């Protein structure tokens, strides 16, 4: 991708990505979160891609990997859009079956969909599954909604739009907005973000860096891992004149 130098360029990238995606009848989002990786989601994706090509669906169906969908106990999982159907406990054979019956013939493969043990029945659609229906996602709003390794996909969901807007304002005004917002760190201390940004702005002249601290200090929390895995994005900027601009690098954590 060429260097992005204006909000207009962001809008152009978003429009181009959306045009490309609209050419497909369906998108299949295969979960690439740590839980699904541990139970071989790569083999599921490979089998699905092979079946899509063998069935002549390459121009109609797009297979992509997304960040953690959030229901790791029944992985590997994938979602077929725009149908909104969740398939769980997948393996290569099931993936090939879904490609033939659902993607080619338009039939939901109910025996591969989510099973609700409380209701003792299959629930194919995400919108009807209580685990998802009761959630209001904010930081994880892109979770399971986009291909996590694509900058274009992130921009299409208005990624970097806030940064573009901030660069049209004075640094002090941006810092004041963050302070008024009450935004705090997600660690135990909950340190005010605006105070940190103000300290950086007031520091002596020279090259400045904003470091993304993704330490998982709380056992079993996985807050930062989940956020970073949702959209694998790299953003690099630099200090221009007297304006404080973030140099931010988000690296997807490597898990063993």
N, C-alpha and C positions, 0 to 999 in steps of 0.2 A: 504494500500500500504506500502511495506517495504521502509526503508530509501534509498534515492537515493544518491549514493556516487561517481558516475562517469558519464561522457558523454556517455559512452557505455551503461549504464543502461537506460539513456533517450532514446537512439536509440532502445533498446530492447522493452521498453514500447510502443513507437510509432509503431513499427512493429507489436506487438501483438494486439494493438488496431485496427490497419488497417486491420489485418487478420479477426478479429471478425466482423468488419463492412462489409467487403466484402462478408460475408455469406448471407447478406440480399439483396434482389432485390431492395427494396426501403427504404428510411428513411423519416420519417415525422417529421418535426421540428415545434413544437407548440410554438408560442411566449409566453414567460413568463414574459414579461416586465410589468411595472406598469400599463400602459394603458390597456393591455389585461387582467391583473389580475382584474382590476376594472370592467370589463364586463364578468367575469366568464370563463376565459380560462381553469380553472381547470376542469369544467364540460365538456368542449369540449374534453379535453385530456382523461378524464375518459370514455366518450362515445366512443371515437375513439378506445381506447385500448380494450374495451369490444367488439366492432364490429369486430376488427381485430382477436381477439381470436375466436369469434363465427363463423367467416368465414373461420377458419382454416389457417389464414395467419401469425400466431405467429412466424413461422420459416422463413418467407419471408419478413416481414415488421417490421421495428424498429420504435417505437414511442418515441420521446424524447422532452424535453423542452429546448428551447434555450433562449438567452437573447433577448432584444428588437430588433425586425426586423426593426422598424423605421417608420412604417406607421400606427400610433396609431389610427387615426381617423376612420379606418374601421375595428377595432378589434372586437372580437378575430380573429387572422390570423394564418395561418400555411403554410408551404412550403413543397411540395412533391418533394423529390430528388430521382434519378438524373434528373427527368423530368423538374425541375425548375418551377413548377406551384405554383402560389400563390392563396390561397383561403382566402376570407375575410368575415367579418360580420357573423361569424360562431355561431352555437348553437349545442346542442347535436344531434338534428335531422339531421342537415346538415352534421355533422361529420360522422354519420352512413351512410348517403347516399353516401358520398365521399368514404368511406371504401368499399362499395359494388361496385359502378360503376367505380371508378378510380383504387383503390388498387387491387380489384379482377378481374374486367373485362377490365381494361386498358383504360377506356374512361374518358377523362377530363370532369368534371362536370361544364360546362361553366357558368351556371347560378349562380354558387357560386364563380366565379373568380372575379378579380378586375375589377371595372367599372370605365372607364375614362370619367368624365363628360364633358371634353372639346371635346373629339372625339366622345362621345355618343356611346361607344361600350365597350364590354368586352375585356380585354387583359389578357389572362391566364398566360403567361410566364413572369417571373421577368425581363429577359433580354430585353423585349420589352416595359416595363413600364418606362416612362420618368423620374419619380421620382428616380428610381434606376439607370437607364442607364447613367444619367449625373453625378453620384457621383464617386469620387475617394476616397475610404476609406483607412485610414492609421491607426489611433488609434482604429477605429471601424472595422477593417478588419475582425474580427471574428464574428461580429454582425450577428446573424441569420444563422451562418454556423456550429455551434457545440452545443452539449449539455452543458449548461453553468455550471452545477454542477459537472462535471467530470474532475478530474486532468488528467486522461489518454487522454481525448479528447483534452485538452489544449496542452499536451505534443506532441500529434500527429500533431498538427499545429505548432510545433517547439517552444512551450512554454518552457521557461527556458534555451533555447539553448544559448542565449546571456550571461546569468549568468554563465553557464558552461564554456563558453569561457573566461569570465572575471576572473574566479578563476584560470586560468592557467597563468595569467599575474600578474605583480607587481601592487599593488594598485595605485601607482603614475602614471603608464602608463594608467591605466583605467581612472583615473580622467582626465588626459591630453586629452584623446580621447573625453570624454564627453565635456570638455571645448571647444575643437576645433569644435565639432559638432554644437555648437550654441544652443543646447537644452535648453529650458527655461520652467519655470512653466506655467501652463495653467490658472493661476489666472490673475487678472488685472495688477499686478506688473511685471510679466514675468521675475522673478528673475532667473539668470543663474544657471542651475542645477549643472554644474561642480564646481562652487564656493561653493555651499552647500556641495558637496561631499568632496571637498578639506578641508573644515573646519572640517568635521567629521574625516577625515583621520589624520589631524594634532592635533586633540584633545588629551588630556592626556590619558595615557593607562588606561585600564579597560573595563568593558562591555559597548558596544555601541549599540544603537538602531537606526534604520531608521523608522520613523513614516510616515504612509500614511495619509496625510491630505485630506480628501474628503469632506470638508466643501462646501456647496452649498451657497456661499455668494451672488451670482448674481441671483436675482429673475427670475425664469423661464428658467434658463440656462440648468440645469440638465446635465452638462458636466461630472462630476464625477460619478453621478448615472448611466449614460449610459455606461461609460467605465467599471465600476465595475460589472454591470449587464451582460455585454457581456460574461465574463468568471469568474465564481465564484471560484477564486483560492486562496489557502492558501500556502504561501511559508515561511518556517522558516529556517533560517540558524544561524550560530553562529560565533563568532570571533575565528579564529584558529591561534594560535601563534601571530605573529605581523601583520597578514593580516586583513584588514578591510573587513568584510563580512556583507552583509545586513541581518537584521532580519526584514522581511517585512510581514505584515499580512494585506491582503485585505479582508475586511468583506463586504458582500453584504448588502447594506442599507435596513433597514426595513421601509416600507412605510405604511402609514395608509390611 
